[in-house]
């Protein structure tokens, strides 16, 4: 679809970007408020998401007053959600019950370097094809440390670019040479119907074992359309990730000075 037609069609749709921001993380408590060059991480994610050409609006979905206080101070729209949500997608699903939209885009709150074009890449297929209920992004793994990292989930797809499986283990096993491995890029698009279904379903065995929420769709035969993008984003899962992102951001800001 030509870019002008895509933009015109998107104007008829309400496309809400939702940034789940959970303070009570077991691995990195308070991560959404981690300082990056004088601003909290969620501010950087919000700033990048606002550059999307296709999102109608962007909102933070949180469970903690400390995050809402920061959002108010920085004039970032937010919504308070339940403290009991086990995943970010559950948090987006609750947001969908309170704020009507045609498409919801889950933008992970630990991706302060997210490229706005990558966000739009998750939206375009849903604008073009109304039958698509769920979109995930993936990019080729080019670094060995990412392939073996348990914090970088792998994606396996079929010939229609629909997800077959997600794993924290390098899959498929390379009994014969495998040309490519793919990692999940943390931007997900959903129709309201898919989010409602997701929230109504129990956590399955695969999701429980891998701790990858998107397996809930696969376990319940809800197709997940995978779109390949080029992305070198760094998700902040650890303090060492944070230091790396801080250094990258310092260099970016210094270059603009």
C-alpha positions in Angstrom: 0.0 0.0 0.0 1.4 3.4 -1.0 2.5 5.6 2.0 -0.1 8.3 1.3 -2.9 5.7 1.3 -1.6 4.1 4.4 -1.6 7.4 6.2 -5.1 8.3 5.0 -6.4 4.9 6.1 -4.7 5.2 9.5 -6.5 8.5 10.1 -9.8 6.7 10.2 -8.5 4.4 13.0 -7.7 5.1 16.6 -4.3 3.5 17.2 -3.3 3.6 20.9 0.3 3.1 21.9 0.5 1.6 25.4 3.7 1.5 27.4 3.4 -1.0 30.3 5.5 0.3 33.2 5.6 -2.0 36.2 7.5 -0.8 39.3 7.6 -4.0 41.2 9.9 -6.0 38.9 11.5 -8.9 40.6 14.7 -8.7 38.5 15.0 -4.9 38.4 12.7 -3.1 40.9 11.9 0.4 39.8 13.3 -0.1 36.3 10.8 2.3 34.6 12.3 5.1 36.6 15.9 4.3 36.1 17.9 7.4 35.3 19.2 7.9 31.8 21.0 11.2 31.3 18.7 13.0 33.8 15.4 11.6 32.7 13.6 8.3 33.7 13.6 5.5 31.2 9.8 5.7 30.6 10.3 9.3 29.4 12.7 8.2 26.7 10.4 5.4 25.6 7.4 7.8 25.5 9.4 10.4 23.6 10.4 7.8 20.9 6.8 6.4 20.7 5.5 9.9 20.1 7.6 10.1 16.9 5.5 7.3 15.4 3.7 8.5 12.2 0.8 6.1 12.8 0.0 6.1 16.5 -3.0 8.3 17.4 -1.8 8.7 21.0 0.5 7.2 23.6 -0.1 6.3 27.2 1.7 4.8 30.2 -0.1 1.9 31.9 1.3 1.3 35.4 0.4 -0.1 38.8 2.5 2.2 41.1 2.0 5.7 42.4 5.7 6.5 42.1 5.4 6.1 38.4 2.2 8.2 38.1 3.9 11.0 40.1 6.7 11.1 37.6 4.3 11.0 34.7 2.4 14.0 36.1 5.6 15.9 36.7 6.7 15.2 33.1 3.2 15.6 31.6 3.0 12.1 30.3 -0.5 10.6 30.0 -1.0 7.5 32.1 -3.6 5.1 33.4 -3.6 3.2 36.6 -4.0 -0.6 36.2 -4.2 -3.6 38.6 -1.2 -4.6 40.6 -1.9 -8.3 40.0 -1.3 -8.4 36.2 1.4 -11.1 35.5 2.4 -9.7 32.1 2.5 -6.4 30.2 -0.1 -7.7 27.7 -2.5 -8.3 30.5 -1.9 -4.7 31.5 -2.6 -3.6 27.9 -5.8 -5.7 27.9 -7.1 -3.9 31.0 -6.2 -0.5 29.3 -8.3 -1.7 26.3 -11.4 -2.1 28.6 -11.1 1.6 29.6 -9.9 3.4 26.5 -11.5 2.4 23.2 -9.3 2.0 20.1 -9.2 0.0 16.9 -5.6 -1.1 17.4 -3.5 -1.3 20.5 0.3 -1.3 20.3 2.3 -2.7 23.3 5.6 -0.8 23.4 7.8 -2.2 26.1 8.8 0.2 28.8 12.4 -1.0 28.9 13.3 0.0 25.3 14.5 3.7 25.5 16.2 3.5 22.1 13.2 2.1 20.2 13.0 3.3 16.6 9.6 4.9 15.8 9.8 3.3 12.3 9.9 -0.1 14.1 6.7 0.8 15.9 5.0 1.7 12.6 6.2 -1.6 11.2 3.9 -3.4 13.6 0.9 -1.2 12.7 1.1 -1.2 8.9 0.1 -4.9 8.4 -3.0 -4.4 10.7 -4.1 -1.4 8.7 -3.6 -3.2 5.4 -5.3 -6.5 6.5 -8.2 -6.2 9.0 -8.2 -10.0 9.5 -4.8 -9.9 11.3 -5.5 -10.0 15.1 -2.0 -10.1 16.5 1.3 -8.8 15.1 4.8 -9.3 16.6 8.1 -8.1 15.2 11.3 -10.0 14.9 14.8 -9.3 13.7 17.7 -11.5 12.7 20.1 -12.5 15.5 23.6 -11.5 14.4 25.4 -11.6 17.7 26.2 -14.9 19.5 25.7 -13.5 23.0 22.1 -12.7 22.0 21.5 -16.2 20.7 22.5 -17.8 24.0 20.9 -15.1 26.3 17.8 -16.2 28.2 16.6 -12.6 28.1 16.4 -12.6 24.3 13.5 -14.8 23.2 13.8 -16.6 19.9 11.0 -16.8 17.4 10.3 -19.7 15.0 7.9 -19.0 12.1 6.2 -21.0 9.4 6.1 -20.3 5.6 3.3 -17.7 6.2 5.4 -15.8 8.7 3.2 -16.9 11.6 4.7 -17.8 14.9 5.2 -21.5 15.6 7.1 -21.1 18.9 8.9 -18.7 21.1 11.8 -19.8 23.4 14.5 -18.5 25.6 16.6 -21.4 24.2 18.2 -21.2 20.7 15.6 -23.0 18.5 15.6 -24.8 16.3 18.4 -27.1 17.3 21.1 -26.9 14.6 21.3 -30.6 13.7 21.7 -29.3 10.1 23.0 -25.7 9.4 20.4 -23.1 10.1 20.6 -20.0 8.0 18.9 -17.6 10.4 17.8 -17.2 14.0 15.3 -14.5 14.9 14.7 -12.6 18.2 11.4 -11.0 19.3 11.4 -7.2 19.0 9.4 -5.9 21.9 6.6 -4.1 20.0 3.2 -6.0 19.6 0.0 -5.0 17.8 -3.4 -6.2 18.9 -7.1 -5.9 17.9 -9.4 -5.4 20.9 -10.9 -8.9 20.3 -7.5 -10.6 20.6 -6.7 -8.7 23.9 -10.0 -9.6 25.4 -9.5 -13.3 24.5 -5.9 -13.2 25.9 -7.0 -11.8 29.2 -9.8 -14.4 29.6 -7.4 -17.4 29.1 -5.4 -19.1 31.8 -1.6 -19.2 31.7 -0.7 -22.4 29.8 2.2 -24.8 30.3 4.4 -23.4 27.6 4.0 -19.8 28.8 4.6 -21.0 32.4 7.8 -22.8 31.5 9.3 -20.2 29.2 7.8 -17.1 30.9 7.0 -15.6 27.4 3.4 -14.3 27.5 3.0 -14.5 23.7 2.9 -18.3 23.9 -0.6 -17.9 25.3 -1.7 -17.0 21.8 0.0 -20.0 20.2 -1.3 -22.4 22.8 -4.8 -21.3 22.1 -4.5 -21.3 18.3 -4.6 -17.5 17.8 -2.3 -16.7 14.9 0.6 -14.3 15.6 1.8 -12.6 12.4 5.5 -12.0 12.5 7.0 -9.1 10.6 10.8 -9.0 10.1 12.5 -5.6 10.8 16.0 -4.4 11.2 16.5 -3.6 14.8 19.5 -3.3 17.1 17.5 -2.1 20.1 18.8 -2.9 23.6 16.2 -3.9 26.1 17.2 -2.9 29.7 16.9 -6.2 31.6 19.9 -5.8 33.9 22.1 -3.1 35.5 24.7 -3.8 32.8 22.1 -3.2 30.1 21.3 0.1 31.7 25.0 1.2 31.8 25.3 0.4 28.1 22.2 2.4 27.2 23.3 5.3 29.4 26.6 5.4 27.5 24.9 5.2 24.1 22.5 8.0 25.0 25.4 10.2 26.3 27.1 9.8 23.0 23.9 10.6 21.1 23.3 13.8 23.1 26.9 14.9 22.8 26.7 14.5 19.1 23.6 16.8 19.0 25.3 19.5 21.2 
